[in-house]
Amino acid sequence: MFTKEPIPANTTVEISPVVVLSKKESDIADDTILRDYTFLWGPKQVKGCIALGYCSVYNHSYTPNCENEMDFDENTMSVMTLRDIKAGEELCINYNGDEMDEDEPLWFKVK
């Protein structure tokens, strides 16, 4: 995901609805290719969700310029910029959350 224009810090890039999965459905999805595209969901993160829109296709970076913001009441996920982003720059998210340790394993292969 790349931007054609500069984007200021703290800008909402996207707000997408999500399909919320029960714990049981999340466990089933974990045994499929959907595992790479589901997010933990809910205050206790026992459910999962599949974000619609582009939320699931931002690349990973341990030095991200965007982050996900989840609204459990509205069942939406937003992508917000963490800093000013230049035109042509790739938009990336750290899928380990606050973990910046590059030795921390991810559940998908980083390309």
C-alpha positions in Angstrom: 0.0 0.0 0.0 1.6 3.3 -1.1 0.4 6.8 -1.0 0.4 9.2 -4.0 0.2 12.3 -1.9 1.8 13.4 1.4 -0.3 12.5 4.5 0.1 14.4 7.8 0.6 12.6 11.1 -2.5 11.5 13.0 -4.6 11.2 9.8 -7.2 8.5 9.4 -6.3 6.7 6.2 -9.1 4.2 6.3 -12.1 3.1 8.4 -13.3 -0.4 7.5 -16.1 -2.6 8.9 -15.0 -5.9 10.3 -16.6 -9.3 10.3 -16.4 -10.5 13.9 -15.7 -14.2 14.5 -16.6 -16.1 17.6 -13.8 -17.9 19.5 -14.9 -21.1 17.8 -14.9 -19.5 14.3 -11.5 -17.9 15.0 -10.1 -21.3 15.9 -11.4 -22.8 12.7 -10.0 -19.8 10.7 -6.6 -20.4 12.3 -6.4 -23.7 10.4 -6.9 -22.0 7.0 -5.2 -19.3 4.9 -7.4 -16.8 6.7 -5.0 -17.1 9.6 -2.7 -14.5 8.0 -5.6 -12.0 7.6 -7.5 -12.2 10.9 -7.0 -9.9 13.9 -7.6 -10.6 17.5 -10.8 -8.8 18.5 -12.6 -7.6 21.6 -11.5 -6.2 25.0 -10.1 -9.6 26.0 -9.0 -10.5 22.5 -10.6 -13.9 22.6 -12.6 -13.3 19.4 -11.2 -12.7 15.9 -12.2 -10.5 13.0 -11.7 -10.2 9.3 -11.3 -6.5 8.3 -12.9 -5.5 5.1 -11.4 -2.8 2.9 -7.6 -2.8 2.7 -6.8 -3.2 6.5 -5.5 -6.7 6.0 -3.1 -5.9 3.2 -0.8 -3.3 4.7 2.8 -4.7 4.9 4.5 -5.3 8.2 7.4 -3.1 9.6 9.0 -2.9 13.0 9.3 0.8 12.3 5.7 1.5 11.1 4.3 4.7 9.9 0.7 3.7 10.6 -1.2 1.8 13.3 -4.6 0.0 13.6 -7.2 1.4 15.9 -10.1 -0.9 16.8 -13.6 0.2 17.7 -15.2 -2.8 19.4 -18.6 -1.0 19.8 -18.9 0.0 16.1 -17.1 -3.2 14.8 -14.7 -1.1 12.7 -10.9 -0.9 12.3 -9.1 2.3 11.3 -5.7 2.9 10.0 -4.0 6.0 11.4 -0.7 7.6 10.5 1.9 7.8 13.2 4.0 10.5 11.5 4.0 12.6 8.4 4.2 10.4 5.4 5.8 11.5 2.1 4.3 11.0 -1.4 5.2 7.6 -2.8 6.0 6.1 0.7 4.7 2.7 1.6 2.2 2.6 4.4 3.2 -0.1 7.0 1.9 -1.5 10.3 3.7 -3.3 13.1 1.6 -6.5 13.4 3.4 -7.3 16.7 1.6 -4.3 18.2 4.0 -2.5 20.6 6.7 -5.2 20.2 9.6 -3.6 18.3 11.8 -6.7 18.8 12.7 -8.0 15.3 13.4 -11.4 16.9 9.8 -11.7 18.1 8.2 -14.2 15.7 5.2 -13.2 13.6 2.5 -15.6 12.6 3.2 -15.0 8.9 6.2 -14.9 6.6 7.7 -11.4 6.1 8.7 -10.9 2.5 
